[in-house]
């Protein structure tokens, strides 16, 4: 991606690294971050499962059965595209509570995500203005190991996430090393895609889609509720593709190979791929974000169209 020292950094970055999270298990037990052979320990997986349930995700629902009734789902606003641009070791995770991770590499990474966040602000502000709305810029919280959120405790093992209750994006920059090393998804645009996906959830919140989805999930059987959640995640992938398209039109950010990095990242962090890498086999019952194929398809659709209305995952017969 094309960034230099003149590019704006967002003022909405909150740096909590090295502060610790102020939470733990009863009796002061620390949350384990890794287990044998490079995967999460059983205890960690149980904790993650409990957190998923807390956030409204059921990791044991089956992703099959009839398509849920999506009536009442808000439609994506129709906006016109902007002007065209000119042609052209997992067991030794740094940042655990009590550790300081402030060095040249992490400071440079902070500048990078701050610039990506600034680009999301510029693009989505224009898009929202196009249909008569004001875009609310979300804070991005950098943390190490664990942190408090309005949605409950957050930890590195969860990966980057968005909390709709405080409307903040949370990320431990260690995730990018995991993305590069464990999931073979290197590159600056792969890192930007991760931020753009979480900002996609913020856009869903501002448009009322997140509330609609939550209400719908409460009315549906667990199996169908999980299907809706997968569609929610795939829409955020599509919105990240829309952002990449419009951002390039506005600022000529993309370089050769960038979109391939994004597509590779989408593929590498599909539910099926993650399960295969972390536990050696795939359990479709536990899917929450979509398969690699689905994530790639929806990111590509958003990027190729550059239009929010192309991201209607909820009424698609083939999510």
Beta strands, then each sheet from edge to edge (+ up, - down):
strand 1: 13-15
strand 2: 139-142
strand 3: 146-149
strand 4: 152-155
strand 5: 161-163
strand 6: 168-171
sheet 1: 1+ 2+ 6+ 5-
sheet 2: 3+ 4-
end
